[in-house]
Amino acid sequence: MIEGGEDVKFIARRLVILASEDISNANPNALLLATSCFQAVTMIGYPEAEIILSQAVVYLATSPKSNALTRPSGMRRNWCAAKETYLYLCTSVMHLPS
């Protein structure tokens, strides 16, 4: 990604998102490490940030993954959307004769 011209801060931000969404509570230290990586990359910059990013990528890649927290929130959003649609349909047909 770096050779393709991607900003190192963008890569570090994606690592924070990976740690939060994909690893989550399977390894709570992953988010701490990813956040520290982002802060270090922001302070240090390229090309020295390559080593910091490499450490974070290897750690996150070898961490166990879990979507136990993100899956229910998606289900809750879907349920709320379905409930809103149901309530809208019920109230919109209330005026029709039986």
C-alpha positions in Angstrom: 0.0 0.0 0.0 2.8 2.4 0.8 4.6 1.6 -2.5 1.2 2.4 -4.2 1.3 5.9 -2.6 -1.1 5.4 0.3 -0.6 7.7 3.3 0.8 5.9 6.3 -1.7 7.6 8.6 -4.6 6.2 6.5 -3.0 2.7 6.9 -2.7 3.2 10.7 -6.3 4.3 10.9 -7.4 1.2 9.1 -5.4 -0.9 11.7 -7.3 0.8 14.5 -10.6 -0.1 12.8 -9.4 -3.7 12.3 -8.5 -4.0 15.9 -11.9 -2.6 17.0 -14.2 -4.4 14.6 -12.5 -7.7 13.7 -10.4 -8.5 16.7 -12.5 -6.8 19.4 -12.6 -8.6 22.8 -10.8 -11.7 21.5 -7.6 -9.7 22.2 -8.4 -6.4 24.0 -4.7 -5.3 23.8 -5.0 -5.2 20.0 -6.9 -1.9 20.1 -4.3 -0.4 22.5 -1.4 -1.5 20.2 -3.2 -0.1 17.1 -3.9 3.2 18.7 -0.3 3.5 19.8 0.7 2.6 16.3 -1.4 5.4 14.9 0.0 7.9 17.4 3.5 6.9 16.7 3.0 7.0 12.9 1.5 10.5 13.3 4.5 11.7 15.3 7.3 9.9 13.3 6.1 9.9 9.7 7.4 8.1 6.7 9.8 6.3 6.2 10.5 5.4 9.8 6.8 4.6 10.3 7.3 1.4 8.2 8.8 -0.5 11.1 6.0 0.6 13.5 3.3 -0.4 10.9 5.0 -3.7 10.4 4.9 -4.5 14.1 1.3 -3.6 14.3 0.3 -5.5 11.2 2.0 -8.7 12.4 0.5 -8.5 15.8 -3.0 -7.8 14.5 -2.7 -10.5 11.8 -1.8 -13.2 14.4 -4.4 -12.1 16.9 -7.6 -14.2 17.3 -10.6 -12.6 15.7 -14.1 -12.0 17.1 -17.2 -10.2 15.7 -19.2 -10.8 18.8 -19.7 -7.1 19.4 -20.3 -5.9 15.9 -22.7 -8.6 14.9 -25.4 -7.8 17.5 -25.3 -4.1 16.7 -25.9 -4.8 13.0 -28.8 -7.1 14.0 -30.2 -4.4 16.2 -30.0 -1.8 13.4 -31.8 -4.3 11.0 -34.5 -5.0 13.7 -35.0 -1.3 14.3 -35.3 -0.6 10.5 -37.8 -3.4 10.2 -39.8 -2.2 13.2 -40.0 1.3 11.8 -41.2 0.0 8.4 -43.8 -2.1 10.2 -45.1 0.8 12.3 -45.2 3.0 9.2 -47.2 0.4 7.3 -49.6 -0.1 10.2 -50.3 3.6 10.7 -50.6 4.3 7.0 -53.4 1.7 6.5 -55.3 2.6 9.7 -57.6 5.0 7.8 -58.7 2.3 5.3 -62.1 0.7 6.0 -62.1 -2.8 7.3 
